[in-house]
């Protein structure tokens, strides 16, 4: 069943399908990861989050991808 949002513009109604949160079909995020980190490491992650305007998960994914690419070049 679909949820719809109705928009009323100049007496004309438009129906738009509401996006629901869920898995990404091209790259499903199936795994949860728990890590232990010190205050300095957490501060660095939070700094990157603010600078990149990204979530913690996005920052960590970018860091892992960057490190992986660097190691593959060697």
C-alpha positions as CSV (number, residue, x, y, z in Angstrom):
1,X,0.0,0.0,0.0
2,X,1.3,3.4,-0.9
3,X,1.2,6.6,1.2
4,X,0.6,9.8,-0.8
5,X,1.1,13.5,0.0
6,X,-1.5,15.8,-1.6
7,X,-0.5,19.2,-2.8
8,X,-3.0,21.9,-3.6
9,X,-1.8,24.4,-6.1
10,X,-4.4,26.8,-7.8
11,X,-7.3,24.4,-7.1
12,X,-5.5,21.5,-8.7
13,X,-4.5,18.5,-6.6
14,X,-1.3,16.7,-7.2
15,X,-0.5,13.4,-5.6
16,X,3.1,12.5,-4.9
17,X,4.3,9.2,-3.5
18,X,5.9,9.6,-0.1
19,X,9.4,8.3,0.2
20,X,9.9,5.8,3.0
21,X,13.2,5.1,4.7
22,X,14.6,1.7,3.8
23,X,17.4,-0.2,2.3
24,X,19.3,1.2,-0.7
25,X,18.5,-1.1,-3.6
26,X,21.8,-0.7,-5.4
27,X,23.9,-1.2,-2.2
28,X,21.9,-2.6,0.7
29,X,23.3,-1.8,4.1
30,X,22.9,-5.1,5.8
31,X,25.5,-5.0,8.6
32,X,25.7,-3.2,11.9
33,X,29.1,-2.4,13.3
34,X,29.9,-1.4,16.9
35,X,33.3,0.1,17.7
36,X,35.1,1.4,20.8
37,X,36.8,4.7,20.4
38,X,38.6,7.2,22.6
39,X,37.6,10.9,23.1
40,X,40.2,12.1,20.6
41,X,39.0,9.8,17.8
42,X,35.3,10.8,18.5
43,X,36.2,14.5,18.3
44,X,37.9,13.9,15.0
45,X,34.8,12.2,13.6
46,X,32.6,15.0,14.9
47,X,34.9,17.6,13.3
48,X,34.6,15.8,9.9
49,X,30.9,15.5,10.3
50,X,30.5,19.3,10.7
51,X,33.0,20.1,7.9
52,X,31.4,17.7,5.4
53,X,27.8,18.2,6.7
54,X,27.5,14.4,6.8
55,X,26.4,11.7,9.2
56,X,28.7,9.7,11.3
57,X,28.2,6.7,9.1
58,X,28.9,8.6,5.9
59,X,32.2,10.0,7.4
60,X,33.3,6.5,8.4
61,X,32.4,5.0,5.0
62,X,34.4,7.8,3.3
63,X,37.4,7.1,5.6
64,X,37.3,3.4,5.0
65,X,37.1,4.0,1.2
66,X,39.9,6.5,1.3
67,X,42.2,4.1,3.3
68,X,41.3,1.2,1.0
69,X,42.1,3.2,-2.2
70,X,45.4,4.3,-0.7
71,X,46.4,0.7,0.2
72,X,45.4,-0.6,-3.2
73,X,47.8,1.8,-4.9
74,X,50.7,0.3,-3.0
